[in-house]
Amino acid sequence: MDKIVSLAKRRGFVYPGSEIYGGLANSYEYGPLGVELKRNIQDEWWNAFVRRRSDMLGLDSSIILHPKTWEASGHVTGLVDAMVECRHCHTRTRADHLIEGYFEKKNEKISVEGKTTEELDALIGANRIPCPTCKSFDWTPVRQFNLLFETHVGIVPEAQSKVYLRGETAQGIFLAFKNIIDSMRVSMPFGVGQLGKSFRNEITKGNFIFRTLEFEQAEIEYFFDPEAQDWRELFERWKNDMWSFVTGNLGIAGDHLRWREHGDEERSFYSKRTEDLEYRFPFGFKELWGLAYRTDYDLKQHAAFSGVDLSYTDPSTGKKFVPHVIEPAVGVNRLMAMVMLEAYAEADGRTMLKLPPRLAPYKAAVFPLLANKPELVARAREVFETLRRRFMVAWDDRGNIGKRYYAQDEIGTPFCITIDFDSLEKGDATVRDRDTAKQERVPIAALSDWLAGRLS
């Protein structure tokens, strides 16, 4: 993880947030290469789960929703964490992370899901769990805090209303449900997908971009008639689709993944079944992608709180009902962390990010063999300008070829194209493969199609 964090900053993938002011805990900025990698992952998700499916629609809902949204969903009272503070050094940490981390160091496993604040206090006291920062044992009592970020709307201070930054993108989909079925010709089952920012005022372990204050979510609410479709069958189908996306589209090894079902004490009260697809991060198997059968809880809650009928009428039978929902929800930031960790490799003195070519920020880099030869630079520039009309490509004429190769390997560029003196005479270029370091000559006129074939 330390190597990835270092590479991410050095090569322009991820920077610490607000660094010139000393940083802001659990916040990060995505640099020029990071934003390209993250966007490529988002595009891959959007294409796979929205654009290429006939049973899916897209949505982009507001970040600030009516405050009653979060009362109806249960987030105002239910989205809470238990926190303790060290009286000696004032370190604040989640009580469950403190306890589980303590037992992990002893090679013992413990689950504290569903335990009350009193039970958490008792565990900390009985084991005299020390502060991970200053090693003292002087904790405040465990107390709960809400994870929603509060803000206010209104120009005049005394007339402002309290609202929340959304804690998940899902609620925007439920609020838009009536407009979608009224404006679009949809039939059950169908889903609505959304990509966007969510915010949670969490105390985190600081595992890079795994858990942050603001994060990008990719969520789907898949609506269906529980009398016409077996939710178990739909659930398994979504499990297969999620697994295929991670192993196929993102190139993750299957033995680095596992499914874990939530027990009764962990599963949300409205969910009949919840499973997490977990990835083997350096700090252990952790949730990557959640899949939950939320029944009809959300639509019924919003109908009750708003007074608006959120049922669906089948156009062919006239049957009226409140749809049930299966929800696959993933954090794009976690996908990106996973992809970088999976791609990181060291071999023969080289550091590489073996990113799937479709995900790599640059698809190719173009070099003139020598930067002080105008004829080579001019021809290389022509190739660069031609390719950049179709692909994201890099230009590099600094230093020797070996150093340029090393730099492109480290940022994951799959192909390096060198224009040399033979290129001027024969009209071809040397193309080097990142993973194998093998080179081949490709006609310059065919480079664009050659590259497209390797990226498909």
N, C-alpha and C positions, 0 to 999 in steps of 0.2 A: 504493500500500500504506500509506503514512503517513497518508493521509486516512481510510482504512478503520480503521486502528488507533486513530486519534484519535476517530472517530465511535463506534467500538465501546465505548470506555471512557466517553465523555461521555454516551452515551445508554443505558448499562446492558446492552450486549450481552456484552462480554468485558472482564474486569479482569486485570491482572497478578497472578500468584499470590503470596500472602503479602506483599502490598505494604507493610503497616505495619511489617514486619521487614526492609524493604529488598528484598523480592522473592526468588523462587526461580527460577533460570534454567530456561527451557523449561517453565514451568508456568503455567496460566491458570485463572481462575474464570469460569464463565458466569453473567452477571447475570440479572436478572428478564426482560429481553427476549431475551437470548441463549439461555437455557434453553428458552424457548418456541419460538424459531426452530429450535434443534437438535432439540427433541422433534418438531416438525412434520415435519422432514426424516426423522427416524427412523420416524415413523408412516407417512409416504409410502412409504418403503422397505419397511416391514413389510407394509403393505397390498398393495403391488404384487407383492412376491416371496414372501410367505408366505400371508397370509389369502385372497387372491383366486386362488390356484393350487391345483388339486386334487392336484398332485404334490409338494407341499411341506408340511413339518412345522416346528414351532418348538421351540427349546430355550433354556434358560438354565443353563449349566453353572457350576461353581465357578471362582473366580479363582485359588484355590490348589489345585493338582492334585497327585497323588502324584509325588514327584520323579523316579521312573523314567519318567514321561511324557516328560520333556524329554531324557532319555538316548535313549529309543527314537526320538523324533522327530528327533534330531540337533542340537537347539538348544544343548545344553551345549557341544558342540565346534564346531558350525557357525554359530551366530548370533553372529558376531564382526565388529568393525570395526577398521580400522587407524588408530591415533592417533599424533599427534606433539605435543610440547610445546615452546614457545619458552622457552629457558633464561633469556632476558632479562626478559620480562614474565609468564611462566608461562601464557600463553594456550594452551589445549588445543583442538585441532581435528582433524577427521577428515582423514587424509592425502589421500583422494580429493577431498574438497571443496576442500582447499587447492590442489591441482594444477589441478583443473578450473576453479576460480574465477580462478586466475592466468592461464590461457590464454583464458578468456572475456573478460577485460579487454583482451586483445590481439587480440580478435576472431578467435581461433583455437579450433577444436574439438578436444578430445582425450577419449578414453575410457580409463579406467584399470581398468575392471571385470576382475576375475580376476587382476590383477597381484599378485605376491608382495610381502612387506614390503621385500625387498632391491631389487626393481624400483621400488617407490615411493620408497625412499631415493635411488636413483640419479637418478630424475626430479627430485626436489626439489634434489639437489645439483648436477646438470648445469645447471639453469636458475637456480640461486641464488634460489629463490623466497623472498621476504621474509615476515616475520610481518605479517598484515593489521592487527594492533593497534599494534605499536611500530616496524614496518618494518625491524627488524634481521634478520640471517640467522644464527640460532644455535639450530638445532633438535636435540632429542633424536632418537635413532634411532627409526624407525617401529616401533611395537609393537602387538600385537593385544589387544583386551579384549572380554570377553563382555558381551552386551547384556541378559542376564536379570538382574532384580533378585532378590537373595537375601534370604531372611528365615528365621526359625526358628519351629517349633511345639513346644510343651511348656511345662510350668509350672516344672519344676526346671531351672536352667541347664545342669547337667552331663548332663541327659538329653534336651536339645533336639535336634531333627532339622532339618537344613537342607532348606528347600523354596524354591520360586521363585514369584514372581508371574508369571502367565501372560504369555508373550510374544506370543501370538496366541490368538484364541478357537477356532480350528479344531480344536486337539487335544482340547478338551472334547467336540466332536461325535464324534470318532473313539472316545473312551473310552465314550461313551453309545450307540454304534452297536448293540451286542448288546441292550441294554435296549429300544431303540426297536423293533428288528425283532421282539423277543419280546412286546412289549406292544401294539404297533400293527399293524393289518392293512395292511401296505405291500407294494407290488409294484414291481419295477424298470421304468423308472428312477424314482427319487424323490430329493428333496433335503431337507436339514435346514438351517434358517436360524437365525442367532443374532446378537443385538445385545448388546454388552457391552464392558467396559473391558479393555484390554490395556496392558502396561507394558514399556517398553524404556529401558534406561539409556544413552541416546544422547547424543552430542555433536552439537548441531544448529547450523544457520546462523542461527537466531533469526528465521525467516520467519513471525512471528506464530503462528497455530495450525496451520500446515502440518505441522510435526513437533514433537511434544512428548513429555515423559516418560511421561505417561499419555494414552491416547486411546481414543475409542469406535470399535469395529469393527463392521461389518455384513458377516458372512461366511456363505457357503453352501457346503456340501459336497454335490455332486450325484452320487449313486451310480448306477452302471449296469453292465450286463453287456456287456463289450467284444466278445463274440461276437454279441450281438443288436442292439447299437446302434453305429453308426459314430461314434467320438469326434470326428471332424472336423465332422460334421453338428451334433452337440450343441454343440461349441465355437462354431461360427458362429451357432447359435441364441442362445447366451448373449451373444455379442458384440452381436447385434441388440437383445436385451432391455436390455442395459446402456446402449447408445446411446439407445434410445427413452426410457428412464427419465430420463437426464440432460437430453436435449433437450426431452422432453415434460413429464414431471412436475416437473422443476426449472427448466425454461425457459431452458436454456443454448443459445447460438447454436452451430450446428454448425461454423462456421469458427473457433471458439475451441477446438476439440477435434481430436485426432488419435490414431490407433492406432500403437503402436511395438512391434515384436516383439523379444524378448530374443535376443541372440546366444548362441552356445554358451558363451562365457566368462562371461556374466552369468546365464544360466538356472540355476536350482537343479538339482543332479545328478539328482534324482528326477523332474523335470518333462520331459515330451516336448515341450511347447510352452507358452510363456508370452508373453502380450501385455499391455501396459499401455494403458489409455485415459488419455490425458494432456490436461490443461487448460493454456491459456496464462495462467499466473500472471504478475504483474509481473516476477518473476525468471526467466521463461522457461517453456517447456513442461515440466511435471513430472507425475509419476505421480499419478493420481487414483484409479484403480480397476484392480486387477490381475485377470487371468484366467489360470489355470494348469490344465493337464492333469497331475494328480499321479499318474496310473496307480494301482496298488494298493499303493504304497510304505507309506503310513501304517498301513493296517489290518494289513498283513503284519508291520510292525515291532512294533506293539503286541501282536499275537498271539504273536510270538516272545519278547518281553520279559515278557509277563504269563502265558504258557502257556495262554491262553484262546482257543478257536476263534472267530474273527471272520468266518467265512464266512457266506454267505447261501444258503438253499435255496429254490429256486423252487417255490411251492406247487402249481403246475399241472403241472410237468414232473419235479419231484424233483431237478433239476440243482443241484449244490452248487458254489459258486465264491466267490472273494474279489472283491467289486466294485471297479471302477475309479472314479476320482473326478475331476470337473471342479470347480474352485474359483473363483468370483467373490468377491473380497474388497476392501472399500473402507473407508476411514477416514471416519467421519461428520464429524469435525472438518474434514477437507479439503473435504468436500462443502459444509459451512457457509461456509468461507472462500471457496470458489468462488462460491457463491450470492450472498454479500455483494458480492464484487468485480464480478460480472456485473450486479448490480442497481444499483450506485452510478452516479448521474448528477447532472450540474449543468446547469441550464437556467433562464434568465430570473431569475437571482439566487437560485434555489432549489437546495437540495441534497436529493436524493431517493434512497431505496432502492426501486427499482421491483421489489419482490419479487412473485413470483406470489401472488395473494391467498390461496391455500390455505396458503402457507408463512408469511405475515406473522404476527408475534406477535399483533397486534390486527387483527381483521377490520374493525372500524369504530371511530370515536370519536364520542361524543355530546357536544354543546355546548348550553348555553343561550346565546342571543344576548347577553344581559346577565346578569352574575352578581348584580346588585343588584336584580333584579326577581323577587320570590318566585314569582309565577305562572309565569314562564318556567322557573325552576329546578325547580319542582315537576313541571311537565309533562315536562321533559327527563329528570328522574330516573325518571319512570315508564317512558319509552322505554328508558332505560339498563337498568333492572332487568328489563324484558321481554326485551330482546335478549341480556342476559348469561346468561339461562337456556339459550340455544342456542349463543351464540358468545362468543369472547374479545373483549370490547370495552373501550375506554378512556373515562374521564370526564375532561373538562377544562373548567374555567371560569375559568382564569387569563388575565389580560391581554386584548388585543383578538383578534378573530377571525383576523386575518392572522398573528399570532404563533402561534396555536394550529394553524393550517394548516401553517405552516412546521415546527413541532415534529413533527407527525404525518407529514408528508412525509419527514422525515429518518429516522424509525424504520420507514417502509415501510407505514403504515396505508393501505389502499387506498381507504377511503371515510370521509368526515366528514359527520356528520348534525347539522344545526343546527335547534334549536327557536326560532322567532321569534314575533312577534305574530300573523302570519298563521296559524301553526300552531294557536294558541288558537282562532281563528275558523273556519278551514277544515279543521282536522284533518290537515294534511300537513306535511312537513318538507323543508328544503333538503338535498339530498345532493350532495356534491362529490366528483368523481373525482380521485384523486391524480395520475394520469399526464397527464390532459388539462386539469385544473383546471376542467372544465365542471361546471355545476350543473343539477340538475333537481328538480322537486317530486314527492315520493312520498307517498302516503297513509300516515299513521302506522300504521294497522291492517294495511297490506300490507308494512311495512318488513322484517319477519322473513323472509317468503318472497322478497321482492325481493333481499335480501342473500344468501340461500341460493342463489338462481339465479345470482348473479354469482360465487359462490365455487365452484360446481360445475365 
